[in-house]
Amino acid sequence: MPYSLAEKQIEQLSNWIATYIAEQRAAFQGKAASIEGKHHRALQAFFPADVLNNVRVVRGRAPEPPFYPQLRALGIRNALPFSDMAGITFQDVTVHVEPFTLPLLFHELVHAVQYKHLGLQGFADAYVRGFLTGGSYEEIPLEKQAYELEGKFSANSAATFSVEDDVRDRIRAKRF
């Protein structure tokens, strides 16, 4: 079920998300480490070197965003349970609750590439608008792309492709 909010409300929500992302990135960054060498090598044919070299990973649990009560007041009852997600990427810092599998890391690195090309505010805005338009997490185009490419990788990791090219193509086609 799509949500209908005024443009000013959408902009406020996007700003809240961007602030939350920046705060969580700062909170986790000092505890995060480089991607393990075996994972780096396994993914280098799919991701640009700058992403693989700059993304940091850490095991932890992201807290629920402080603005969730305001979302509920707006009638949004199915907001993402950030604290229970297997993994979440805050720009170039990936926080994971579950043990890191290659497919989970792949999914999160797709988001790192999206951030790289959309920027923090652009990513937050696309995420919010995708959620509101689709009415659920599963319908957010940024997530759809990450799951689609993760699935493609999982189905045949020998068939390499460029995640960055896919992200650029979707941005040019205004699919976010």
ZAVEX-234581 format. One line per field, with one value per residue (C-alpha): residue in three letters; residue number from 1; x negated, y negated, z negated. Coordinates in nm, 2 decimals. Layout:
# residues N
r	(ALA,...)
k	(NUM,...)
c1	(X,...)
c2	(Y,...)
c3	(Z,...)
//
This chain:
# residues 176
r	(MET,PRO,TYR,SER,LEU,ALA,GLU,LYS,GLN,ILE,GLU,GLN,LEU,SER,ASN,TRP,ILE,ALA,THR,TYR,ILE,ALA,GLU,GLN,ARG,ALA,ALA,PHE,GLN,GLY,LYS,ALA,ALA,SER,ILE,GLU,GLY,LYS,HIS,HIS,ARG,ALA,LEU,GLN,ALA,PHE,PHE,PRO,ALA,ASP,VAL,LEU,ASN,ASN,VAL,ARG,VAL,VAL,ARG,GLY,ARG,ALA,PRO,GLU,PRO,PRO,PHE,TYR,PRO,GLN,LEU,ARG,ALA,LEU,GLY,ILE,ARG,ASN,ALA,LEU,PRO,PHE,SER,ASP,MET,ALA,GLY,ILE,THR,PHE,GLN,ASP,VAL,THR,VAL,HIS,VAL,GLU,PRO,PHE,THR,LEU,PRO,LEU,LEU,PHE,HIS,GLU,LEU,VAL,HIS,ALA,VAL,GLN,TYR,LYS,HIS,LEU,GLY,LEU,GLN,GLY,PHE,ALA,ASP,ALA,TYR,VAL,ARG,GLY,PHE,LEU,THR,GLY,GLY,SER,TYR,GLU,GLU,ILE,PRO,LEU,GLU,LYS,GLN,ALA,TYR,GLU,LEU,GLU,GLY,LYS,PHE,SER,ALA,ASN,SER,ALA,ALA,THR,PHE,SER,VAL,GLU,ASP,ASP,VAL,ARG,ASP,ARG,ILE,ARG,ALA,LYS,ARG,PHE)
k	(1,2,3,4,5,6,7,8,9,10,11,12,13,14,15,16,17,18,19,20,21,22,23,24,25,26,27,28,29,30,31,32,33,34,35,36,37,38,39,40,41,42,43,44,45,46,47,48,49,50,51,52,53,54,55,56,57,58,59,60,61,62,63,64,65,66,67,68,69,70,71,72,73,74,75,76,77,78,79,80,81,82,83,84,85,86,87,88,89,90,91,92,93,94,95,96,97,98,99,100,101,102,103,104,105,106,107,108,109,110,111,112,113,114,115,116,117,118,119,120,121,122,123,124,125,126,127,128,129,130,131,132,133,134,135,136,137,138,139,140,141,142,143,144,145,146,147,148,149,150,151,152,153,154,155,156,157,158,159,160,161,162,163,164,165,166,167,168,169,170,171,172,173,174,175,176)
c1	(0.00,-0.17,-0.18,-0.08,-0.27,-0.32,-0.64,-0.76,-0.70,-0.89,-1.19,-1.18,-1.18,-1.47,-1.66,-1.60,-1.72,-2.03,-2.11,-2.06,-2.28,-2.56,-2.53,-2.54,-2.84,-3.03,-2.93,-3.05,-3.34,-3.60,-3.52,-3.51,-3.77,-3.87,-3.69,-3.87,-4.12,-3.93,-3.61,-3.79,-3.94,-3.61,-3.43,-3.69,-3.55,-3.21,-3.30,-3.53,-3.85,-3.78,-3.46,-3.63,-3.92,-3.72,-3.42,-3.46,-3.27,-3.18,-2.96,-2.69,-2.33,-2.21,-1.95,-1.60,-1.60,-1.48,-1.21,-1.02,-0.74,-0.69,-0.65,-0.39,-0.21,-0.20,-0.04,-0.35,-0.34,-0.57,-0.90,-1.21,-1.33,-1.69,-1.80,-1.70,-1.84,-2.11,-2.32,-2.29,-2.53,-2.58,-2.76,-3.10,-3.04,-2.85,-2.71,-2.61,-2.42,-2.45,-2.78,-2.90,-2.83,-2.96,-2.60,-2.52,-2.84,-2.76,-2.42,-2.56,-2.84,-2.57,-2.44,-2.79,-2.80,-2.46,-2.58,-2.89,-2.69,-2.38,-2.56,-2.42,-2.12,-2.04,-2.04,-1.82,-1.58,-1.56,-1.51,-1.23,-1.05,-1.09,-0.94,-0.65,-0.58,-0.60,-0.45,-0.71,-1.08,-1.05,-0.93,-1.22,-1.41,-1.75,-1.67,-1.53,-1.85,-2.06,-1.86,-1.85,-2.23,-2.29,-2.08,-2.26,-2.59,-2.47,-2.33,-2.66,-2.96,-3.17,-2.96,-3.11,-2.94,-2.99,-2.77,-2.89,-2.77,-2.43,-2.39,-2.49,-2.25,-1.96,-2.04,-2.05,-1.72,-1.57,-1.48,-1.55)
c2	(0.00,-0.32,-0.61,-0.96,-1.24,-1.60,-1.69,-1.88,-1.57,-1.36,-1.60,-1.60,-1.22,-1.21,-1.45,-1.24,-0.93,-1.11,-1.23,-0.88,-0.73,-0.98,-0.93,-0.56,-0.57,-0.78,-0.56,-0.23,-0.35,-0.34,0.02,0.14,0.33,0.38,0.65,0.98,1.07,1.38,1.18,0.90,1.14,1.32,0.99,0.79,0.88,0.73,0.41,0.12,0.13,-0.19,-0.04,0.28,0.09,-0.18,0.01,0.12,0.39,0.45,0.69,0.50,0.40,0.06,-0.10,-0.19,-0.54,-0.81,-0.94,-0.61,-0.75,-1.03,-0.77,-0.59,-0.92,-0.96,-0.62,-0.44,-0.12,0.11,-0.09,0.12,0.29,0.16,0.34,0.68,0.65,0.91,0.62,0.25,0.02,-0.34,-0.48,-0.30,-0.12,0.21,0.34,0.70,0.89,1.23,1.39,1.25,1.46,1.37,1.31,1.08,0.88,0.86,0.72,0.46,0.36,0.29,0.03,-0.11,-0.16,-0.32,-0.56,-0.63,-0.75,-0.90,-1.06,-1.04,-1.27,-1.12,-0.77,-0.88,-1.05,-0.75,-0.51,-0.72,-0.78,-0.41,-0.30,-0.55,-0.47,-0.09,-0.08,0.16,0.25,0.51,0.26,0.01,0.00,-0.03,0.29,0.46,0.39,0.52,0.84,0.89,0.86,1.06,1.34,1.32,1.35,1.64,1.82,1.81,1.64,1.73,1.51,1.17,0.84,0.48,0.37,0.01,0.02,0.16,-0.12,-0.39,-0.25,-0.26,-0.61,-0.73,-0.55,-0.71,-0.38,-0.48)
c3	(0.00,0.11,-0.13,-0.04,-0.22,-0.14,0.03,-0.28,-0.49,-0.24,-0.25,-0.64,-0.64,-0.39,-0.61,-0.92,-0.74,-0.61,-0.97,-1.11,-0.85,-0.92,-1.29,-1.27,-1.03,-1.28,-1.57,-1.41,-1.19,-1.47,-1.55,-1.18,-0.99,-0.63,-0.43,-0.48,-0.20,-0.09,-0.05,0.12,0.37,0.43,0.50,0.69,1.03,0.94,0.75,0.81,0.61,0.43,0.28,0.17,0.03,-0.15,-0.30,-0.66,-0.83,-1.19,-1.38,-1.58,-1.60,-1.47,-1.70,-1.59,-1.45,-1.70,-1.46,-1.44,-1.67,-1.42,-1.14,-1.34,-1.39,-1.01,-0.98,-0.87,-1.07,-0.87,-0.90,-0.88,-1.20,-1.16,-1.48,-1.35,-0.99,-0.90,-0.77,-0.70,-0.53,-0.64,-0.34,-0.36,-0.70,-0.70,-1.03,-1.04,-1.31,-1.15,-1.06,-0.73,-0.43,-0.09,0.04,-0.25,-0.20,0.17,0.10,-0.14,0.11,0.37,0.13,0.09,0.46,0.46,0.19,0.40,0.69,0.52,0.22,-0.13,-0.07,0.27,0.12,-0.17,0.06,0.30,0.01,-0.14,0.19,0.29,-0.04,-0.03,0.34,0.30,-0.05,-0.19,-0.23,0.04,0.30,0.25,0.58,0.41,0.22,0.52,0.71,0.42,0.39,0.76,0.80,0.49,0.64,0.98,0.79,0.58,0.88,1.06,0.91,1.21,1.44,1.35,1.40,1.29,1.00,1.06,1.43,1.32,1.05,1.31,1.57,1.32,1.21,1.58,1.63,1.32,1.17,0.81)
//
